[in-house]
Amino acid sequence: MSIIFLGGYFPSERIQEIMDNSKGIVQNAANNLQLSIIKGLAYYYKDLHCITLPYIGSYPLDYRKSYFKSSFKQNELTMHNCIGFINFIGLKFIHRYIMAKRTLKHLTEKLDDTYVVIYAIHTPFLKAATDLKRKRSNIKICLIVPDLPQFMSMTKNFIYRLCKFIDFKIIWTCLKKVDSFVLLTDYMAEALEINNKPWVKIEGIFDLIATNEIVKKEEKKTILYTGTLAQAYGIMNLLDAFSAISNSNYRLWLGGEGDCRNEIEKRAQSDPRITYWGQLPYSEVLTLQKKATVLVNPRTSEGEYTKYSFPSKTMEYMASGTPCIMYNLPGLPKEYVEYSFIVSFENSNALKETIISVCEKSQYELDKFGKKAQQFILTKKNPICQVQKIYKMLNEIKK
């Protein structure tokens, strides 16, 4: 059985190009998860083909170029096809569908039984694979679902919502032709009406980035959040919690991009204890995580979408070795609770009290707790362990 991975990850040699041309949020978390999945698949399947049409913003609003060029790279384990596409808003989806289908058709002509593993409910990819499957009985589809489409946009723009409604109808037609699924939470199975189709739960994957960097902890009590700076993700909750801490020995560091950026910059001007770092390269984010006293994920369970999500920063935070503070979200597997400091009530005052309680512990206690969480992630949630679930599922289907 041959495996084709179809996704939107960034080729390593083009990450800086994508960063330089992006105007808005760069999908680093999605990129890291895809690369981890590919690494795991390459361990189990020696004949792995990867196709990527990177998940970048559209020209002219969110990206500086109207066309994304093709490139090709092959290493000892995997063949990577980065497919070019028109990036102009409106035409982008149609051209991505055409190019994805053309590439899949070319590849599958040379292969026998093939499983196309698709990352995300992305209409151009889903429709390209399902259209091809109708013509070729040797193709099966496994869909990795990191997000549900009904929770992926909060905009009230009428035209956009109309387009999303049509998009949603196409998606549901395509989902009926998917053979198996990889889900982030148990709740997704019901929402997608999977019924008796095979599926496995993989809430996330963390791939260790080897580094010899020795990082010294900050002398001040430093609270760090990195990621999407959205009100829906509890950023205002974190800002209010920190503002209620009067101790001058405390610091709040924030990195990323989102709708709370202006408020963060405003508060940083009036409170010198707050530092806004902007959108940082992943390597710099990792360094800041090691310097901090504690890492905070302020997202609460407000909103139905939290049942269908597992914040990727949970793994990233734990893997840093720095203790993590978070709420007990519906999509959080129970095994994670003992490795995090859980906020008892979902309000800014409870978050403030938890931050103070954790930060006032000795560095020895914090290091011990952080190392325990780190080992849990590195030994139980690495690419080989997590992707083994996909490998076993596909093998069972083959039988």
N, C-alpha and C positions, 0 to 999 in steps of 0.2 A: 504494500500500500504506500502510495506517495502522498506527501503532505505539501500543500501550498498555503502559506500564510499571506493573507491579504489584509493590509492595514494602512495606517497613516503615520508611521514612525519616521523620525528624522535620521537620514544617513549620517553617520558620525562625522564624516568629512564635510558636511554641509550645515552643521548646527549653527556655526557662527553666522553664516549667510542668512539663515532663517531668523536668528536673533536680531541681526542688523536691519532686516527688512520688515519685521513685525512692528505694528503700531500699538497693538493691544496686548491681551493676555497670550502668553506662549504656553502651549499645552505640555508642560514638562512632565507632569504626573502621568498623563496618558502615554507619553513617549517612553518613560522609564518602564511602565508596566508592559508595554509591547515588546521592548527589548529583552525584558526578563522572560516573557513567554517564549520568544524566539530562542533564547539561550536554552531554555528547558526542552523545547521541541527538538533542537539540534542535538541534544544529548540522547534522545530516544529514537530519533529518525535521522539516519545518515544521508538520506536523499531529500533534503529540505529546500524548497524554493520559496523565496520571500518577494512579495510585490508590495511596494509602498507608493501611495499618492499622499504625501504628507498632509496632516491636518494643520493647515495654516489659515490665517485670516484671509478674507477676500479683498481684492483690489477694487476701489481705491481707499475704502474706509479703514481696513485693518491690516493691509499689506501694501508695500511700496511697488511691487511689480505685478503686471497684468498677466504674465506667463511664468510658470515654474518649469524649469528645464529638466530634461531626463538625465539620468546618470546610471552607471552600472558598476557593481563591485562584487568580487567573489573572493571569499577567504577559504580556508581549509575545511570549514564545516558547511557553509551556506552560500547560496547564490542570492544576491540582492539586486532586484530591478527597481530603480526609482523612476517612476513614470511621469513624464511631463504632462501638463494640462493647462488649459486657459483658466486663469484665476480671476477673471472679471466677474463681479457679482451678477448673478442671474444665469450666466452661461456656464459657470463653474461646475454645477452639479451635473449638467447634461454631458459636458466633455469628460468629466471624471468617470461617468458611467460608460461612455464609449471606449475610453482608454483602458479601463479596468476589464471590460468584457473582451476587448481585442487581445489584451495580454493573456488573460485566462484561456481564451480559445487557442492561442498559439502554444501555450505551455501544455495544456491537456491533450493536444494532438499527439504528443510524444510520450505520454504517460498512460499506464494502465489504470487500475482502480485508484481514484484520487479523492482525498478529503480536502476540501477548501475550508480552512479555518479563518473566519472573518473576525476582525476586531471592531466591535461597536455596531450599533444599529444605525448604519450609515446607508441611506437609500441607494446611492450609486453603486456601492459594493454589493449590497444585498440583491438588487435587481440584476446586476451583471452576472452574478453567480447563479441565481435562480433561473434566469432566462437561458443560460447555457446548460443548466441541468436538465431542462425540458427536452433538449436535443441529444444529450449524452447520458446514457444510463450508468456510465462508470463513475459519475461524479456524485459525491455526497457533501453536505454542508454542515459545518459545526460553527455556531455563532457564539462569540464571547460578548456578554452584555454588561458593560461597565455602568451604563445609565439607561433609564427608560425614556423614550422620546417625549412622553407627555410631561416630563419634569425637566427638560433640557433648555427651556426658554421661558422667561418670565415677562417678556415684552408685551405691551398692549397695542402695538402698532397693528392696525386692521389688515393691511395688505400682507404683512409678514405672517400674521396668525392664519390668514386664509391659505397662504402657501403651505404652512405647516399642517393645516388640516388635510389638504390634498396629499401632502407627503406622508402623513400618518396613515391614510387609506392605502397607499402603495405599500407601505411597510407591513401592514397587517396581512396583505395578500401574499407578500414574500415570506413572512414568518411561517406560513402554513407549509412551505416547501423546505424549511430547515429541518435537518435530521436529528441534530443534537445541540445541546446548549451548555455554556459555561456561565454560571451566574455568581453575582457577588453576595447575594443574600437569599435566604429561603423564601422570603416574601415575593421575590421576582417570579418564581415558578407559577404562582397563582395569577399574578398580574398579566403574564404573557400567555396564559391559557395553554401551557405546555402539555397538560394532560399526561399521557403515558409515554411521551418521548423521553429518551435518556438525557440526563443532565447531571452536572456536578457543581459543587459550590467551591469557588476559589475567591476568597474575599480580597486577595491581593497577593503580590509577590515582592520580596525584597532581594535585590542582588547586591552583594557586598562590593563596594568600590574600594579596592586595595589602596592604601595610602600609608606612608611613613611619617606623615605630618604629626608633630607633637603640638597639641593646642593647650594653652594655659587657660584655666577658668578665669572669668572676670572677677574682680574683687567685689564689685557691687552685686547686689541681688538682681540678676538680669533675667527678665521674662521675654521669651521670643515666640513670635508667630511668623511663619512664612507660608505663602500660598495666595489663594484668591482673596482679595480684600473686599468681600461682598457682605452687605448687611444680612443677607440670608444665611451667611455662614457664621454669624454671631460676632462680627468684628466690633460693632457698637457695644455689645455686651462686655467685651474685653476692655475696650477703652473706658467704659464707665467703671468697671471693676478696678482698673489701675488708678483712675482719677480719685477713687475713694481711699487709696493708700497714701497716707501723708508722709510716710518715712522717706527721707531724702536719700537713703541708701539704696533705693529701688530704681530699676531702669526697665523701660519697655522698648523692645526692638521689634519693628515690623518690616517685612519685606514682601513685595509682590505688587499686584495691580488689581484694580477693581473699583466698584462704585463708592467705596468708603475712602478713597485716596484723599480727596479734598478735605474731608473731616480730619483725617489723620494728620495731614500737613498743617491744618489749622491748630490742632491741639499740640503738635510738636512746637509750634511757635510760642505758645503760651506756657508750655511745660517743658523745660530743658531736659527733663528725665526721659522724654520720648524721642526715639530716633527712627526716622523712616529711611530705609535703605534703598527703596526703589525695587525694580525687578532685577534680580541678581542671577548670574550663572549658577548652575546647580552646585559646582565645586565650592563656590563661596558660601552658599547656603549651608552646606555640610560643615564648613569651618565655624560659622556662626552658631550652629546647633551645639557644637562641642564646647564653645566658649560660654554659652548661657548656663544659668543656674537651673532653669526649668523651661520646658517647652509646653505651650498651651494650644489646645484646639478648642475654641469657644463655641463650636457649633452645638446647638441644642436639638432636641427632638421635635421642635415645632415644625409642622408641615409633614404631609404624608410621605413626601419624597425621602425622608430620612430612613424609612423602612427599607428602601431599595438602594441604599448607598452605604459604602464603607470608605470613609476618608482615607486616601492613600497615605496621608501624612502620619497616620497612626503607626504604621510600620516604619516609615522613615524616621519618625521621632524616636521610637523605641530602639531602633538600630544604632542611633547615635551614641547611646550610652548615657544620655542625659534624661532624667526623669520627665515623664509626660503627665500633664493634667488634662482631663477631658470629662465630658458627660457620658453617662451610660446610654448610648444611642441604641435604637431598636435593631439596627443592622450590625451591631457590634457582637461578634461571637463571645460567649461567656468566658472562654479561656483567656481573653485579653484583660479581663477585669483585675486579676491579681497582679498584673504587671503595670498598672496605671494607677495614678491618684485620681479617684472618681469624685466629682463634685456632687454633693448630696442633693441640692435643689437647683432647678434651672433658672437662676436669676443672677444678676451681677454681684449681689452681696455675698451669696454663697461662693461664687467664683473668687471674689476678693479674699474671703476667709481661707479658702483652700490654698490660694497662692501664698498667702502669708504663712500658713501652717507648714507648707512644704519648704518654702525658702528659708525658714528659721531652723530647719533641721541641720545637723552637722554635715560637712562635706563628705565625711566618711559614710554616713547613712545614705546620702544621695547617690554617691558613687556605687555603693553596694546594690541599691535598688535599681539603678540604671543599668548596671552590668547584667543583672538577672534578666531584665526585660530584653536587653541586647542579645543575650544568648538564646532566648526563646525565639526571637525573630530569625537569627542567623542559622539556627539548626532546624527549625520547624517550618519556616516560611520562605526558604530559598527556592530558586527556579526548579531545581531537580525534584525536590519534595512536592511542590505544588503542581507542577506540570505532569507529574506521575499520575495524578487523578484524571487528566485528559487522556493520557496514554492508555490507562486501564479501560476507560470508557470506550474509546475508539476500538480497542481490541475486542471488547465484548460485543460491540455492534458487528464487527467483522465476522465473528463466529456465527 
